[in-house]
Amino acid sequence: MCPQSGGGFKRESEMSMNMFKSIIDDVCENSPLIKLYMTGEPLLHNGLFDMIEYASNKGCKTMVHTNATLLTEQISFKLLSSSLTYLSFSFDGCTSEVYERLRPPAKFNKVKSNIIKYLDLKTKIKTHGPHTTIEIIKMKDTDELIKEFAAQWENSGVDKISVADYMTWLDSVNDRRVETQCNNGYKPCWFPFNYGCILSDGTVVPCCLDVFGKMPLGNITNNSFREIWFGEQFELLRKHMIAGQIQQGSICDGCYKTFCRSRIDRLVLSVPRFLALLKTSLL
């Protein structure tokens, strides 16, 4: 269900601290939410906690989304003691059979224990810590288990239980959606107007689905994010999006065909803010 399962990633495997700092310095005046993930597992990055603190010291909120396979007591303590704003655990399926089929070679009981120990520690040390969510993806494999999943975690200490829609990542994984929603009429996607997405090698892409960098709009090693965000390629994409002139065969064209639904319910005519949220792929 994740594009990593098929391989094919050819870019540098880790974002450097220097690159990360340059991005934060460029965008921090607007205090955006920095999501420290787009592909890969954030806890694998040795500089993760330095990045969290650097972004926080610059006035940015931060978020980490993890599969919790690497969540030791030491890492849990560091997360709870850090300036991290949001933490989300992706834990699909409430049975070992479903979970281990979806997320090999992770083991259900081990990962569940990691999360429970984190929540116990959060209660024990009586720190506010990051707002903590546990998430399950709604798909054919998990649809009948979602109510049971919610009941299992209701009084566990998590701040939120989330059910996420299944995505095919532009047809890079098998379609496990329970249902497809179709709306009549074209409406533009809001990602190029509101979200900045940067891969680990500095490539700026139009949305978080473009994990392979099929539509590069610039690179942080050549230009600042600000220059790319207000640059010709981004502006042209926005104009095409507003006019409904999506290039045939592009990832945007494939996205509409895959999801068979409108991405937003209103027309975005301008970029009123620098950006609302920035996703960075650390790995």
C-alpha positions, -999 to +999 in steps of 0.1 A: +000+000+000+031+023+001+052+031-029+083+021-011+072-015-014+079-015-051+114+001-048+124+025-076+138+053-054+170+067-070+175+100-052+198+107-022+185+087+008+188+115+034+181+152+035+211+171+049+209+193+079+223+222+059+196+218+033+169+215+059+181+247+077+181+266+044+144+256+038+133+266+073+152+299+072+134+306+039+098+299+051+098+304+088+084+340+087+050+325+079+052+299+108+041+270+086+035+234+098+066+214+088+057+178+082+090+158+086+079+130+063+067+124+028+082+091+020+104+069+042+105+065+080+115+097+099+129+078+129+156+064+106+171+099+102+199+106+127+192+143+126+155+142+132+155+157+167+179+185+157+155+193+128+125+194+151+143+218+175+157+240+147+122+244+131+106+250+165+132+277+174+123+294+142+086+296+151+074+266+130+051+238+141+063+203+133+048+169+127+062+133+124+043+104+110+059+070+119+052+033+117+066+029+152+087-001+144+118+017+157+100+033+187+122+024+217+117+038+252+147+061+246+132+075+214+098+078+231+113+099+258+131+121+233+098+126+214+080+135+245+107+159+256+111+175+223+093+205+208+074+183+183+038+196+178+021+165+163+030+128+163+010+102+143+013+065+144+004+045+113-009+012+127-031-006+101-052-034+112-061-046+147-052-082+142-017-097+137-029-115+106-040-083+088-012-061+100+016-085+092+002-091+057+001-054+050+034-044+067+060-072+064+084-078+081+070-057+111+054-077+139+020-067+152+025-074+189+060-057+190+048-025+173+016-024+194+038-028+225+060+001+213+030+024+210+015+014+244+049+019+261+051+054+246+016+063+258+024+049+293+055+070+294+036+100+283+013+095+313+041+087+337+063+117+331+032+140+330+045+160+301+021+175+275+042+162+247+031+162+210-006+159+201-007+121+194-028+104+168-031+067+159-042+061+124-056+032+103-061+033+066-095+024+053-092-003+026-106-037+017-083-054+042-092-032+072-128-019+065-145-044+088-120-039+116-122-001+119-148-001+147-129-026+166-096-007+161-113+025+174-126+006+205-091-008+212-075+026+213-103+047+227-090+048+263-053+042+255-041+078+260-040+089+224-054+123+216-070+113+184-080+082+164-079+088+127-092+069+097-073+078+065-085+072+029-065+047+009-044+061-019-029+043-049+000+067-051-007+074-088-012+037-095+022+027-081+004+002-057-026-021-060-060-005-056-074-016-023-100+011-020-134+001-006-153+024-029-146+052-054-164+085-052-172+103-085-183+139-088-194+156-119-175+187-131-139+198-130-125+216-099-088+224-095-066+207-069-055+230-041-021+215-035-001+238-058-017+268-040-013+257-004+013+230+001+050+229-005+066+194-009+103+188-010+120+154-016+152+144+003+175+155-025+159+190-026+136+184-055+104+204-052+073+186-064+036+197-067+021+174-042+028+146-017+018+119-042+048+127-064+072+106-044+093+097-074+097+133-085+080+128-119+070+165-120+100+185-107+094+222-103+129+231-091+156+221-066+167+237-034+203+232-043+198+257-072+172+281-060+155+290-027+121+275-020+107+310-022+120+315-057+106+281-068+072+287-051+068+320-069+086+308-100+074+303-136+069+265-134+047+267-103+027+296-116+021+279-149+009+248-131-015+269-111-028+287-142-034+253-160-051+240-128-075+270-127-083+268-164-088+230-164-059+226-189-043+196-172-016+181-194-026+148-207-004+120-193+009+141-165+007+130-128-022+155-123-041+139-152-034+105-137-045+116-103-079+127-115-084+095-134-073+074-104-094+091-078-124+099-100-134+129-079-127+166-074-099+175-051-115+206-037-149+222-035-140+257-043-119+275-069-086+289-057-078+321-077-046+333-059-019+324-035-028+346-005-002+332+018+034+321+012+024+286+021+002+269+047+022+237+051+055+223+040+062+186+036+098+175+036+110+140+028+139+133+051+145+099+035 
